[in-house]
């Protein structure tokens, strides 16, 4: 499997875990949006493209691991709206996503990717070259960010 299309699993409310095989290169927009029971995600080590809002509106999501080799974290990737059914109403403070494992291979963190997260305390972005606008906007618990590569 090379690609998961737009909205492929949207609204799968009983889904608790996602493990994307390391062959997946493209994850479509809104692919797992509104999977309200989703608790953990493993993102393919081959991921090169992540569509907007790929894992948005998943209020129970607690852990995300990006495989070593993954290149991007898309725009609004973990955005959580005020009204889970309406992505245009803005975000509320995400209190569930506590652990994000980001390998050195990640080169880009999209805009608003972790905006509003109130529980992540540390973030290591060793290979990141680009951080999008508002990527960590109102990430109120974030006290340590380590960036070791040259941002472009």
C-alpha positions as CSV (number, residue, x, y, z in Angstrom):
1,X,0.0,0.0,0.0
2,X,1.4,3.3,-1.1
3,X,-1.4,5.8,-0.4
4,X,-4.4,6.3,1.9
5,X,-6.8,8.6,0.2
6,X,-8.7,11.7,1.4
7,X,-11.3,11.0,4.1
8,X,-10.6,7.3,3.9
9,X,-11.4,6.5,7.5
10,X,-13.3,9.7,8.4
11,X,-15.8,9.2,11.2
12,X,-14.7,5.7,12.2
13,X,-15.8,6.3,15.8
14,X,-14.8,2.8,17.1
15,X,-11.3,2.9,15.8
16,X,-8.8,2.9,18.7
17,X,-5.4,2.3,17.0
18,X,-3.8,3.1,13.6
19,X,-0.6,1.5,12.4
20,X,0.3,2.7,8.9
21,X,2.5,0.2,7.1
22,X,6.0,1.5,6.3
23,X,5.1,1.4,2.6
24,X,2.6,4.3,2.9
25,X,4.1,7.4,1.2
26,X,1.0,9.6,1.0
27,X,-1.7,10.2,3.6
28,X,-4.7,12.1,2.3
29,X,-6.5,15.1,3.8
30,X,-8.9,14.3,6.6
31,X,-7.9,10.6,6.4
32,X,-8.6,9.9,10.0
33,X,-10.6,12.9,11.1
34,X,-13.4,12.4,13.6
35,X,-12.2,9.0,14.9
36,X,-13.3,9.9,18.4
37,X,-12.0,6.7,20.1
38,X,-8.6,6.9,18.5
39,X,-5.9,6.6,21.2
40,X,-2.6,5.8,19.4
41,X,-1.1,6.2,15.9
42,X,2.0,4.9,14.2
43,X,2.9,6.9,11.1
44,X,4.7,5.2,8.2
45,X,8.5,5.5,8.0
46,X,8.1,6.2,4.3
47,X,5.6,9.1,4.7
48,X,6.5,12.0,2.3
49,X,3.1,13.8,2.1
50,X,0.4,14.3,4.8
51,X,-2.8,16.1,3.8
52,X,-4.4,18.8,5.9
53,X,-6.3,17.7,9.0
54,X,-5.1,14.1,8.7
55,X,-5.7,13.3,12.4
56,X,-7.9,16.2,13.5
57,X,-10.9,16.0,15.8
58,X,-9.6,13.0,17.7
59,X,-10.0,14.1,21.3
60,X,-8.7,10.8,22.9
61,X,-5.5,10.6,20.9
62,X,-2.7,10.3,23.4
63,X,0.3,8.9,21.6
64,X,1.7,9.4,18.1
65,X,4.9,7.8,16.8
66,X,6.4,8.8,13.5
67,X,8.5,6.0,11.9
68,X,12.2,6.8,11.3
69,X,12.2,8.0,7.7
70,X,8.9,9.9,7.7
71,X,9.5,13.4,6.3
72,X,6.5,15.6,7.2
73,X,3.9,16.5,9.8
74,X,1.1,18.1,7.8
75,X,-0.9,21.4,8.3
76,X,-3.5,21.1,11.1
77,X,-2.4,17.5,11.6
78,X,-3.6,17.2,15.2
79,X,-5.9,20.2,15.3
80,X,-8.9,19.8,17.5
81,X,-11.9,22.0,16.9
82,X,-14.3,23.4,19.4
83,X,-17.1,21.5,17.8
84,X,-15.8,18.1,16.6
85,X,-18.3,18.1,13.7
86,X,-17.2,21.5,12.4
87,X,-13.5,22.1,11.6
88,X,-14.2,25.8,10.9
89,X,-15.0,26.7,14.5
90,X,-11.4,27.0,15.8
91,X,-9.5,24.8,18.2
92,X,-10.0,24.1,21.9
93,X,-7.2,23.1,24.2
94,X,-6.1,19.5,23.5
95,X,-5.6,17.7,26.8
96,X,-5.0,14.2,25.5
97,X,-2.0,14.2,23.1
98,X,0.8,13.6,25.7
99,X,3.5,11.8,23.7
100,X,4.8,12.5,20.2
101,X,7.8,10.6,18.9
102,X,9.5,12.6,16.1
103,X,12.5,11.0,14.5
104,X,15.4,13.0,13.0
105,X,14.0,12.3,9.5
106,X,11.1,14.8,9.9
107,X,11.9,17.9,7.9
108,X,8.7,19.9,8.1
109,X,6.1,20.6,10.8
110,X,3.0,22.1,9.2
111,X,1.1,25.2,10.3
112,X,-1.1,24.7,13.4
113,X,0.1,21.1,13.6
114,X,0.2,21.0,17.5
115,X,-1.7,24.3,18.2
116,X,-3.6,24.4,21.4
117,X,-2.0,21.3,23.0
118,X,-1.8,21.9,26.7
119,X,0.0,18.7,27.8
120,X,3.1,18.2,25.6
121,X,6.1,19.5,27.7
122,X,9.1,18.7,25.5
123,X,9.6,18.5,21.7
124,X,12.8,17.5,19.9
125,X,13.0,18.5,16.3
126,X,16.5,17.4,15.3
127,X,16.1,17.2,11.5
128,X,13.4,19.8,11.0
129,X,14.2,22.5,8.4
130,X,10.8,24.2,8.4
131,X,8.2,25.0,11.1
132,X,4.9,26.3,9.8
133,X,3.0,29.4,11.1
134,X,1.4,28.8,14.5
135,X,2.7,25.2,14.6
136,X,2.8,25.3,18.5
137,X,0.4,28.2,19.0
138,X,-0.9,28.1,22.6
139,X,1.0,24.9,23.4
140,X,0.9,26.2,27.0
141,X,2.8,23.3,28.7
142,X,5.7,23.3,26.2
143,X,8.8,24.3,28.1
144,X,11.6,22.8,26.1
145,X,12.1,22.7,22.4
146,X,15.3,21.3,20.9
147,X,16.1,22.2,17.3
148,X,19.5,21.0,16.1
149,X,19.4,21.5,12.4
150,X,19.4,24.8,10.5
151,X,15.9,26.0,9.9
152,X,15.3,27.3,6.3
